[in-house]
Amino acid sequence: TVGDPFKDTSGPSLNILIKLMSMVSIVMAGLTVAWSLFG
């Protein structure tokens, strides 16, 4: 893939960052849906 050399140098930290960003986006999407439904 394109980001292979970069992934080899900082793989674990980048993986944690991606998981954290996906969790935050899922929570924000859930809050937005709840707000639009009940707000």
C-alpha positions in Angstrom: 0.0 0.0 0.0 1.0 3.7 -0.2 1.6 4.2 3.5 3.7 1.1 4.2 7.1 2.7 5.1 5.4 5.2 7.4 3.3 2.4 8.9 6.4 0.3 9.6 8.0 3.2 11.6 5.0 4.2 13.6 2.5 1.4 13.3 1.2 0.8 16.8 0.7 4.5 17.7 -1.0 5.2 14.4 -3.3 2.2 14.9 -4.3 3.5 18.4 -4.9 7.0 16.9 -7.1 5.5 14.1 -9.1 3.5 16.7 -9.5 6.5 18.9 -10.7 8.7 16.0 -13.2 6.1 14.9 -14.5 5.8 18.4 -14.9 9.5 18.8 -16.6 9.8 15.4 -19.0 7.0 16.3 -19.9 8.6 19.6 -20.3 12.0 18.0 -22.6 10.5 15.3 -24.7 8.8 18.0 -25.0 12.1 19.9 -26.0 13.9 16.8 -28.7 11.4 15.9 -30.0 11.4 19.5 -30.1 15.2 19.6 -31.9 15.4 16.2 -34.4 12.8 17.4 -35.1 14.0 20.9 -34.0 17.6 20.7 
